[in-house]
Amino acid sequence: MEDSSAGAAAAPSGRAPDDGPAPDRALEYLDEVLAVVERVPRGRATTYGVVAEAVAAVLGRGGPRQVGTVLARAGSGVPWWRVVNAAGSPPGHHLDRALDELRAEGCPLSADGLRVDLRRAGWEPWEDEPQGR
């Protein structure tokens, strides 16, 4: 009789068997993105890339576009307006609302008022970590 477990080492999808089902991984990623965005302080902003870097440090995967997808689909409960692109621009389809929220929080904006001044307002998740690790 042939051992049917011989081929069990490789998952049919190409994922390692210990990666878990895709829905669990997606939910784990979503939860981690939202947790990072919740930490962005009032009056500050961060970029999709910085959020992606923080999430990748924990989960080892994802990128700025995935962060944007999470926020577009499930970000209504977090301060999504505090996440901007690398040039400091909020998402175009929510530009007015995002800028209104940022102004209300006193977030430093560019001279034209259309982008976050990331040199003054930029936040990185590792700022919260204790010094001297």
C-alpha positions as CSV (number, residue, x, y, z in Angstrom):
1,M,0.0,0.0,0.0
2,E,1.3,3.4,-0.9
3,D,1.7,6.1,1.8
4,S,-0.7,9.0,0.9
5,S,1.0,11.4,3.3
6,A,4.2,11.5,1.2
7,G,2.9,14.5,-0.8
8,A,1.5,16.3,2.2
9,A,4.6,18.4,2.8
10,A,3.7,20.9,0.0
11,A,0.4,22.7,0.0
12,P,-1.3,22.7,-3.4
13,S,-1.4,26.5,-3.4
14,G,2.4,26.8,-3.0
15,R,2.1,28.0,0.6
16,A,3.9,26.2,3.3
17,P,1.5,24.0,5.3
18,D,1.9,26.0,8.5
19,D,0.8,29.3,6.8
20,G,-2.8,28.5,7.7
21,P,-5.8,29.1,5.5
22,A,-5.8,32.2,3.3
23,P,-8.9,33.8,5.1
24,D,-7.1,33.5,8.4
25,R,-4.0,35.2,7.0
26,A,-6.0,37.9,5.4
27,L,-7.8,38.6,8.7
28,E,-4.5,38.6,10.5
29,Y,-3.1,41.2,8.0
30,L,-6.3,43.3,8.2
31,D,-6.2,43.3,12.1
32,E,-2.5,44.3,12.1
33,V,-2.9,47.2,9.6
34,L,-5.9,48.6,11.6
35,A,-3.9,48.2,14.9
36,V,-1.0,50.3,13.5
37,V,-3.4,53.0,12.1
38,E,-5.1,53.3,15.4
39,R,-1.8,54.2,17.0
40,V,-1.2,57.3,14.7
41,P,-1.5,60.2,17.1
42,R,-4.0,63.0,16.6
43,G,-2.4,65.8,14.5
44,R,0.2,63.5,13.0
45,A,0.2,61.4,9.8
46,T,2.1,58.5,8.4
47,T,2.4,56.9,5.0
48,Y,1.0,53.6,3.5
49,G,4.7,52.5,3.2
50,V,5.4,53.1,6.9
51,V,2.3,51.2,7.9
52,A,3.3,48.4,5.5
53,E,6.8,48.3,7.0
54,A,5.5,48.1,10.5
55,V,3.1,45.3,9.6
56,A,5.8,43.4,7.7
57,A,8.0,43.6,10.8
58,V,5.3,41.5,12.6
59,L,3.9,39.4,9.9
60,G,6.6,39.3,7.3
61,R,4.4,40.3,4.4
62,G,2.4,43.0,2.7
63,G,3.1,46.3,1.1
64,P,1.7,49.8,0.7
65,R,-1.0,48.8,-1.8
66,Q,-2.3,46.1,0.6
67,V,-2.5,48.7,3.3
68,G,-4.5,50.9,1.0
69,T,-6.9,48.0,0.2
70,V,-7.4,47.3,3.9
71,L,-8.2,50.9,4.7
72,A,-10.6,51.2,1.7
73,R,-12.5,48.1,2.7
74,A,-12.4,48.1,6.5
75,G,-10.8,51.3,7.7
76,S,-13.9,53.3,8.6
77,G,-13.4,52.6,12.3
78,V,-9.8,53.9,12.5
79,P,-8.4,57.4,11.7
80,W,-7.8,56.5,8.0
81,W,-7.2,60.2,7.1
82,R,-3.9,60.1,9.0
83,V,-2.5,57.7,6.4
84,V,-1.3,59.4,3.2
85,N,0.9,58.6,0.2
86,A,4.7,59.3,0.2
87,A,4.1,62.9,-1.1
88,G,1.7,63.6,1.8
89,S,-1.5,63.4,-0.2
90,P,-4.6,61.8,1.2
91,P,-6.6,59.5,-1.0
92,G,-8.1,61.5,-3.9
93,H,-11.6,60.1,-3.6
94,H,-11.8,61.3,0.0
95,L,-9.5,64.3,-0.3
96,D,-11.9,66.9,1.1
97,R,-13.0,64.9,4.1
98,A,-9.4,63.8,4.9
99,L,-8.1,67.4,4.7
100,D,-11.0,68.6,6.9
101,E,-10.2,65.9,9.5
102,L,-6.4,66.7,9.4
103,R,-7.1,70.5,9.7
104,A,-9.4,69.9,12.7
105,E,-6.7,68.0,14.4
106,G,-4.1,70.7,13.8
107,C,-2.0,68.5,11.5
108,P,0.7,70.6,9.7
109,L,-0.1,70.9,6.0
110,S,1.8,72.1,3.0
111,A,1.5,75.8,2.0
112,D,-1.2,75.1,-0.5
113,G,-3.1,73.1,2.2
114,L,-3.5,70.0,0.0
115,R,-0.9,67.7,1.5
116,V,0.5,66.8,4.9
117,D,3.8,68.3,5.7
118,L,5.5,65.0,6.6
119,R,8.7,66.6,7.8
120,R,6.7,68.2,10.6
121,A,3.8,65.8,11.0
122,G,5.3,62.4,10.1
123,W,4.8,59.6,12.6
124,E,6.5,56.2,12.7
125,P,5.3,53.3,14.8
126,W,8.7,52.7,16.4
127,E,8.5,56.2,18.0
128,D,6.2,54.6,20.6
129,E,8.8,51.9,21.5
130,P,11.0,52.4,24.6
131,Q,14.5,53.7,23.9
132,G,17.6,51.5,24.4
133,R,16.2,48.2,23.2
